[in-house]
Amino acid sequence: MLSLLLLALLARCSGVSVADPSLAEAPLDWWQNITVYQIYPRSYKDSDGDGIGDLKGITSRLEHIKDAGCGALWLSPIYASPMKDFGYDISNQTLIDPIFGNLDDFKALQKKSKELGLKLILDFVPDYSSDQHIWFKKSVKKIDPYTDYYVWHDGKIDNATGKRTPPNNWVSAFKGSAWAWNEERQQYYYHVFTVQQPDLNYRNKHLVEDMKDVLRYWLRLGVDGFRVDSIPHLFEDTRFLDEPLTHTPGLQPTDYDYTEHVFTQNLPETYDMVHQFRRVLDEFRAADNHTRLMMTEAYANISQMMGYYGTDEKPGAHFTFNFLPIMHLSRSSTAQNFSDVIFEWLDNVPKGRWSNWVFGNHDQPRVASRFGSDLADGINTLLTLLPGTAISYMGEELAMTNTFLTWNQTVDPQGLNAGPQNYSSFSRDPERTPFQWDNSTSAGFSSNPRTWLPVNPNYKTLNLAAEAAAPTSHYKVYQQLNQLRRSRTVQRGSLTVRVVSEWVLAFTRELAGEDTVLAAVNLGPSESTVDLTQHFSGLPQMATVATASVNSGLRRGDKSSPASLKLKGKATVVLTSGQVSGSS
């Protein structure tokens, strides 16, 4: 769908996008104007007291997603799994794991979501399965058509010693060789992640059709779309050549970044497979005119990420996740760094395609820990008010922080594989700890004082109940941002970005006949007074505060002059040329 936000060429030198007035009334699809709320099911809400979140728990707390101002929920995997990688090692893609509930629980969740006007998005994990999957068990035994459902290889044999070794130097993302020996089949199989997650072989047409049928199964049950996991890894080069070395100092041959993944990531065939998946989703759209959304996950360079959008002739994802903020920004980043990241993405989005913003997820340190709690509202401002769909990880609306875990508390295989000396640099557990609902037992997440991961000790004061009751809070700022996000100006207006100083970034969203929205974020620790009229034309002498960070000293409904806007260190202020009510 064409959008005036992205038809414009964003000139990095001027920081301006020019809106096309003729498209101001162009219809937006449901997925283009919302904030998508990601739920890690194990950690959202436990309904039965076993210390693990489940579907009934999610259903019982769906109102929170609606109240926060989001329009869709995306669930990390809920499928049958031995849980070696906590649900990503799937043993059956069309069954729900009993840990989370059953199909009736899923249907109840779906029903309530629709009643609340929330869209429901599932994870689709196409690259690998569990080694407990029936496909793998039959592949081990060479039972057709499953014989080549996985990537098998004889390995290399030393003619002098007769010793057999893996076929090449390919490395697992979780450390060590990406090849594991199967004694029964007498071959190696490829696994980019844990040894219990063998990679599927997309050069097998029967496998491809089976995976498409997985999509169709959930689409027939009424889901509204999918987030497609680990998409760059779908294909491997059939020559099985050694990958070139990165020559990065300090890395060992067992480290994933020791090699350049030219034979195992982002191969041309992968982009065609994404198009084939999209065609399945579009089969259902053709039947009822309701779009099924496809979001792809790809940590890659900018041209590779853009490739997942596909072409007009062969469309791919509706959008691929914009991981540039995760990959390139930190608490030391300047206003120019932020501006560069914004425009590196927007300058490269293919004409007529939709943008998106991602600052955190279940695999990355929480925003409040990565950027600092004082800047959490500023990051949410960028997330929600820049042009495109916003993807928000549960707890970011509260500025939840990472939880420190000891080696003995660590369960994430990525952390465990790194060993007791280095686990904290690799474990994803700290950002996956239970949601903090209130100050009761286990933060209201569970009636059980022992949860699958420990609750962050700061839950006594940092929790939803406290923030909802407080006069000002990160949660209330988040609500106000999502309310502002629903305005025509933010949905359809042009974007102008200015680097006001080393640490102050400001931007406007403008649309003819509508109130202008002006946001200023102080990324630095020191107070700064800025004259925004020197950087943006047509600003009023006085503007209304639409929302402001909890550390700004300003509140919704206050008046402030764009010509002398005082920004405390790490503070954010969002102004509008119109009027707002005094509450969220």
N, C-alpha and C positions, 0 to 999 in steps of 0.2 A: 504494500500500500504506500502510495506517495504521501509524504508529509512535508509541509512547508518547513519544518524544523530541520529536515535533512536534505531537502532539495537545494538549500543554500550552500554555497561554498564558503567555508569558514576560513577567513584569511588570518593565519597565525600572526602575521606582522601587525595587524590592526586589532585582532581579538574580536571581530564582529561577524555575525551571520545576518544576512539580509532576508527578511521574511517575504514571501510571495503573497500579497493581499488576496489574490484570486483564489488561494487555497485555504483561506481562513475558515471556511465552513466545510472543508473536506471531512468526511466522517472518519472517526478513529475506531479501530477495533477494540474489543474489550481488554486485550492484553497490552495496549499501548499507553493507557492512561492510569495504570495502577501501580501500587507497590506490591511486589510478590514477597510473601513472608515465608522464609525457609524454616522448617521444623526438623530437628534431629529427633526422631520419635523416642529413642531410649531416654531422652532427657527433658521432654516437654512436660508430661504429667503422668504419674503412675496411679491407676485406678484400683489396683487389687493388692497393694501393699507388698509386692515382691521386690521393690526397689528399682524397677525398670519401667520406663514409660511405655504406654500402649495406646491402642486406637481409642478405647473408651475414654482414656484420660484426655486425649486430644479433643474428642467430641465434647467432653464436659467443659472445655476451656476455649471453644471456638469463638465465643463472644469477644474474648480479648483481642483476637485478630481483627475483628470488625471494629471494635472500639478504638483500636490503635490507628485505624484509617486505611488498612490494607485491603486489597481486593482479591487476593488469591493466596492459598497456602500450597507450598511445595514440600512434599514429604521425602526425606531420605529413605533408603530401601526398607520395606516392610515385609519382604518376601522370605520364604522358607530358607533357612541358612544354618550351618553349623556354628556361625558367629566367630570364625577365626579372624575375620576383618569386620566384625560387628555389622553384618548384614550385606556387605558388598560381595561376599562369597556366597553366591546364590545356588541353592540346590534344586529349586523349582521356581521359575519366574512367574507362575500363575497360581501359586499358593501363598497364603499369608502365614508367616511364622507364628506358632502358638504363643510365643513371648508377647507378641503384639495383639493377638486376638484371632478372629476368624472372619470369614467373608461377610457374615451378618453384621459384625462390628464395622467392617469397612462400609457396607451399604448404609448403616446408620450415620456414620461420619459424612458420607456423601450427601445423604438426605438433609442433614442439618446444615451442611455447607450451602446447599442450594437455597434453603429457607433463609439463610442470612445474606444471600447474594454473593457468596464467596466461590470462586473457581477453585477446582482441586487438580493439582499437578503432581504426578508421580515421578520418581527416578526410574530411568530405563538404563540398565547396565549391560551394554552389548559386547564389551570387549572380552569378558572372561566369565567363567562360572566357578562353582565350588568343585573340588575333586570328588565330592559326594553326589554330584549330579548324575542322573541315570545316563545322560549322554556320555559323560567321561568314563563311567564304568563299562559301557558298551564299547567305547572307543578303545579302551585298554585291551579288550578281548577281540578287537577287530571285527565287530559285528556291524555289517553295513545296514543303513547308510552312515553310521556313526564313526566308521574307521578313521576318517580324516576330518572329524568335527573339531579337532584340536591340532596344534602345530607340533608334529613329531619329527625327530631326526635321529639317525643312528649314532651321530657323534663322530669324532675322529679317533683313529686307532694308530698308535705309534708302531711302525713296522718292526722296530728293533726290540721293543719291550712288550708289545701286544697290549699295552695299557690303553683303555678307552677314556676319552675326555670329551667335554662339551664341544659342540660344533664350532663355536666362535666365542668372542669376548663380550657378548651382549650381557648387560648388567641389569639386575632387578632394581626397580625404584625403591625397594625396601632393603637394598644392600645385598651384595654377593651375586653369584652367577644367576642369570635368568633361566638357566636350564636345570631341570631336575630329572633324575634317572628313575624310570619305572621298571621295576624288576620283572613284573609279569609280562609286560609287552617287550621288554628288552630294548627300549628306546628312551631317549630324552624327550621331555615335553617342555615347551616354552611357557614361562610365567613372568609377566612384567611386574607383578606385585607379589603376594605371598606364594609360597610353594603350594598352598592349598587352593590357589586361584589360577588354574591353567587357562591360557589364552585360547579363545575360539578361533577357528580358521574360516575367515570370510571368503576364501577362495572355493569353498564348498557350497554349491548352490542350494543343497538341502538345508544346511545350517542357516543360510540367509533367509530362506522361506520360513523356517521355524522361528527365527527371531522376529520376523515381520508378523507372524501369527501371535507372538507375545504382545506386540503392540495392539493388534486387533482385539485380543481378548479383553484388555483393559479399556480400550475405546468403546467396545460394545457395552461395558459396564458403566459407561458414562463419564470417564475422566476427561478433563479439559486440556490435557497436554502432558508433555514430558520434559524433564531435564535429562539430557543424554550424557552419561558419565564417560570420562576418559576417552573421548572420541579420537584423539590423535593416534591411539595405539591399535586401531582395528586391523591394520595390515602390516606384514613384515616382508622385506625383500626375499624372494625365493632363492637367491644365490647364497644366502646365509654367510655373507662376507663379514669379516671383522669390521667393527665401526672405528673410525679414526679417533685418536686420542685428543682430548681438549688441552692437555699439557698445563692444566691448572695446578699451581703449586699447592702442595700439601695433601692432594687427593690420592687415595689408594685405588688399586684396580677393582676393589669391591664397592667403591662409591659410584652412585648412578651418574654423577656428573664427570666421571673420569673419561667418558667417551661422548662423542657427538652422535646423536641418535638419528643419523641420516638414513638408516635402513630399517628403523623400527617406529618412526613417528611421521605423521602427516604425509604419507605416501599419496600419490595422485588417486589411487583407487579408493582411498578413504573418503574423499570429497564426493565421489559418485555414490558411495554407499549412503552417505548422509542424504543425498537427493532421493535415493530409493526409500529411505525411512520417511522422508517428507511426503512422498507420494502416497504412502499408506495413510498418513494423517489427513491428506487432502481428499482421499476417497470418502472419508466421513464428512468432511466439510461440504463436498459436492452434494451429499444426500440431504443435509439439513441447514446449510449456510451458516453453521457455527464453527468458527475456527478452532482447531486443536493446535495448541502452541507447541513449538519445538525450540528448546533452548539447549545449546551445546556447550560442554565444558572443554576448554582447550587452553592450557598454558603453553603459549607458543609465541613466535614473533608476530609482528603486526600483519604482515602479508598472509601468513598462515592462518591467523585467526579470521581475517576477513574472508578467506577462501571458503569458510564454513557457511557464509551467507548464500553461497551458490551464485547462479546467474539467472537472468530472466528466463532463459530457456530451460535451465535445470536448477530450480530454486532449492536451497538447502534449509538451514535453520532460519526461523523468523529472526533470531539474533543469536550470536555466539557471545558467551559471557565476556564482558569487558574486564579483563584482569589486570589492565595496566595500573590502576591505582594500588592493587595488591603487590604487583611486581616491582613498582618503581617509586612508591612514596612511603615515607616514614615520618617520625616525629621531628626529624631534622630537615625535612624538605621545605624549601622556600616557596614564596608565592609564584615565582617563575617556574619552579619545578612542577607545581600543581597545574599552572596554565599550560605548560608543555604537554603534560599527560592528557589533559582535557582535549587539546587540539590534535595531538597525535591520533587519538581515537576518532574524533569527529571529522578530521580531514580525510580519513581513510575509509569511513563507512561508505559502501557503494551507494551510488545515487538511487534514491527511492527506497532505501532500507532503513530500519529503525535502530536507534541507539539504545544503550542500557548502561547501568552503573552498578558495580559490585565493589564493595570495600571490605567485606568479610564473609566467611562461611565456616563450615564445620572442620575445614582443613587448615585454617589460618588463625593466627593469634587474634583475639578479639580487638575490635577497633579501639576501645578504651585503653587497652594494654599497649597496642602498637603506636597509637598517636598520643596517648594520655587522656585521662578522663575529662580534663578541662576542654579538650578539643572534640569530644564525642558529638556534641550538638553541631559543631561546625561541619564535621564529616557527614552527619545526617542531612544537613542543609544541602551540601553538594549532591548527595545521593538522590534526594527527592526533587530538587528544583532545577537541576540540569536537564536538558532535553532527552527524553527516552524513558524506558521502563526502569524502575528501581527494584533491586533485589536486596532484601534485608534479612539478615540472619537473626534468629530468635535471641532475645536478650539485648540486642544492640539498642532497642528502644529505651532500655533502662540504663545503658552504659555499663552493663555487666562486664566484669574483668576476668582475665584468665585466673584459674585456680592453681596454686602451687601443689604439685603432687610429688611424693617421694618415689624412688625407684620401686619400692615394694607396692605402691598404689597404682603403678603404671600398668595399663592393659593394652594400649594401642600397639599393634605389631610393628609399626614403623619406629616407635620409641624403643620397644624391646629389642629389636634387631640392632639398634645402635649401641646397646650395652649400658651398664650402670654409670659409666663416666660421661657418656654423651647423650643419654636418653632425653634430657630436657630440651635439647636443641632440635629433636626430631618428633617427639610425641605430640599427637594432636589431642590428647586427653584434656589439657587445660582449658580449651575452648568448648569442650563438649560436656562439661559438668552440668548438673540439673538446673533447670530454670528456677529463678527465685521469685516465688509468688508472694510469700509473706514471711513473718518472723516465727512461724510455728515449727514443729518438727520437720526436719529436712526441707526447710524453706517452703513448706506447703506442697512440695513436689510429690511426696510420698508420706504415708503414715509410718513407714519403716525408717528407723533412725540410721539404718545401714543401706545405702544406695549404691548402685552399680559403679558409680564414681562419686567421690566425696563432694558434698555441697561446699561451695566457697564460704569460708567463715564470715565473710562480710555480709551475708544474707540478713543478719539481724537488722541492719539499717538500709542495705541496698536490696530492695524488693519492690514488686509491683504495687502492693497494697500501700506501702509508705509513699511511693511516688505519685500514686493516684490521689492520695489524700493531701499531699503537700501543696501549698500555694503555687510553687514553681518546682519543676523537676524536669529531668531529661525526658521522661515519658510524656509530659504535657507539651514540651517543645516538639517532640516527635508527632504527637497528634495534630498540633497546629501546622506543622510542615505538610503533613498529608492532607489536611484541609485546604491549605494553600495550593497544593499540588492539583487539586480538582478544579482550580480556576481555569478559565479559557486562556488567560495569559500564560500560565505555566504549561498548559497542555499544547498550546499552538503558537506561542510567541517566539520572536527572534531572540537570539542570545548575543550579548556583548560581554566580553571578559576583559578586565583590566588588571594589570599588575601595578597596584598603587604604590607599593614600596617593597622592600626586600621581604617583608613578612605579611603584608596585607594584600589579599586577593579580593576583588569585588566583581560582581557581574549583575547584569540586568536581564529581565525577561520582559519584552514589550510586544503589545499587539494593539493595532489601531482600534480606538473606541473602548479600550479596556484599561483597567488600572495597571500601572507599571509596578513591577516587583524588583527591588534592589537588595542584594545581599552582599555583606562585607564580612570577611573572615580574617581575624588576626591570628596568624599561625605562630607568631613569636611570643615570648614571655613578657614583653614590656608593653605598657600602655601606649597607644598611638592615637592621635587626633588627625583625621583625614578630611580633606575637602573633595568630596566625590563629584562635585559640580565641575571640577577641572578635568574629569575623566569621562563623564557622561553628559550628554546634552539633554535639555528639556526636563531636568529634575525640578520638583517643586521646592519652594523655600522651606516648607515644613512638610514632613511625611509622617505616616503612622507606623508604629512598630507592629508588624504582623506576628512576629515571634522573635525571641532573642535567647541566647544561651543562658543557662542558669547563673553563670558567672559574669554576665554583662552589666548588671545593675539596671537594666531596662526590662520592661514587661509589656506584654501584648496590650495595645491600645495607647501606650505612651506616644508623645510627640517628640520628634527629633529632627534636627536640621542636617540634610545631606552635606551642607557646606562646612559643617564643623562636627562631624560624627566622632564621638569619643569611644574608642574600642579598648577595653581592658585587655591585658595579656591573655591570649588563647580564647578571646570572646568572639561571638558571632552575633550580628544584628541583621534582621531582614525587615526592610521597610516597604511600604506600599503607598502609592499616591492616593489611594482611596481610604475608606473607613473600615474598621473591624470592630467586632464586639469585644468586650473585655475578657471573655472566657474562651476556652478551647472548644 
